Amino acid sequence: MEQKTEERKKATIIVISGDFDKLFAAFSIATGAAAANMDVTMFFTFWGLRALKKNLRTGNGLFGRMIGLIEGGDITKANPSKYGFLGIGRWMFGKMMKSKNVAGLYELRQLAIELGVKMYSCQTSMQVMEIENEKLIDEVTDTAGVALMVEQAQKSEFSFFI
């Protein structure tokens, strides 16, 4: 007798923002869903690529280097969407979270990796912003286009755009 295996429910999260609070929300939802035994796919585009970048400069041409300089840094350099104050807000929120034993962005991303969350970088955004694959963390599942994101979203129980 053939045993039927139940397919895991799916979730898709499209991350366009590189802001601290929005990345925190995206990774909190992703890790929560993965911990609930869901198959989670995250698709990072434009400013959201900060979450996948190594702490390296990017860009080859003038505009690419300018974006790389302005948007420099990795996930640890993400500022809150409000109260950034040239990095003071990031420091302040970091201190507040640590005092409350709340995981930071780096730890949440690591937890997502450990839970098997699939993380894709947007091919078009990487081309426009001149970010090479070598400048991304090794755990990125792959570089993909919008077709993969749409396919994943169609199969998902829920999709978020953050």
N, C-alpha and C positions, 0 to 999 in steps of 0.2 A: 504494500500500500504506500503510495507516494505521500510524503509529509509536506504540507504546505508551510513555507516560511513566510512570516509576515514582514513586509517591507517597512523599514523605518520611516517615520514621518520626516519631512524635509522643511528646512527654513532657509531663506535667502535674505542676506543683508547687504544692501548697496551702500557703500561708505564714500561720500563725496567730500565730507568735511575733515579737516585735520585739526579741528579744535579739541582741546583737552576734554571738555565735558561731553562732546558728541562722540568722540572716540571711546570714552568711558562707557557711554550708553550702548554703543555698538558692541563692544567686547563683553559687557555685562549680559546683554541679550544673547549673544552668541554662546557664551560659556554656560549660561542658564539653560538654553535649549539643548546644547550638547550634553550637559549633565542629565537632562531629562530623556536621554537616549535618542535625540533627533540628529539627523544628518544635516549639518550646517555648512552653508557656503557663504563666504564673504567675498564681495567684489569691490575692490578699492579703485577709485577713479579720482583724477585731479588732486585736490588738496588732501584727500584721504590717503593718498600714497605715502604720506609722512609715516603712517603706522607701519609700513613695510620697509622703509628705507633704513639703511645703515647710516651711521653718523659720518657721511662722506659728502663732499661737494659733488654736484651734478652739473651737467650742461657742457656743450661743446662750443656752440655759437654764442654770440653776444647775448641774445635774449635768453637762451637756455642757461647760461652762466649767471645772468641777473636773477632769474627765478631761483636757481640753485642757491645763490647767496641770500636772497630775501627769505626764502623758505627753508634755509639750511637747517640741518639737524635731523635727528631721528625722532622716535616716539617720545623720548624724554624731553624734547624741546617744545612739545605741544602746549600752547597757551590756552587758557579758558576763553570762551567766546565773549565773555564780559569780565571785567576786572583783570585784564592782562597786565597792565602797568609795566610794560617792558620786561616781563619775566617775573616780576614780584608776585603776581597773581598765581603763576604756576608754582612758585616756591611756597606761597601761603597755603594753597590747596594741598600741596604735597605734605606739608607739616600737619594740616588739619586731618587729612586722611590717615596719616601714620599714627597720630594720637588716638584715633578711633579704630585702629587695626583694620582699616579698609585697604584692600589691595590697590596698588597704583597701576598706571597704564601698562608699564613693562610687564608686571606680574600677571595682569589680566591677559595680555597677549600670549605670554608663556603658557598660561593655563589653557587658553584656546588651542594652542599648538598641541599640548599634551592630551587634550580631549578629542583631537582629530578634526578640528574645524578646518575646512578647506579654504585657503586664502588665495584669491586670484588678483593679479594686478592688471589694470586696464591697458591694453596694448596701445590704443590711440592716445591716451593721456601720457603714457610714457614716451611716445614718439614726439608729441607736441612739446612736452616739458624737458625733453632730452635727458631722460633717466634710463640708464642702461640696466639690464638684468643683474649685472655684477654689483650694482649699488643697492640691491634689495637683500633682505635677510634670506638665509638659505632655506628657511622653512616655507617660503612662498610655493604654493602648489604649482602654479604656472602663470604665464601671461596669456590673457584671453581677450576676446572681443565681446561686443555687446550681445552677439548671438548666444554665447554660452550663458551669460547672465539671464537673458530672457528665457532660455530653455530651463534653467534651474528654477527661476521664479514661477514658471508655469507648473512645475511639478511640486511646488512648495505649499505647505499648509498656510504659511504666512510669509510675507515679504516686507521688509522695512527699507526705507530710503532715508539715510541719516547723513 
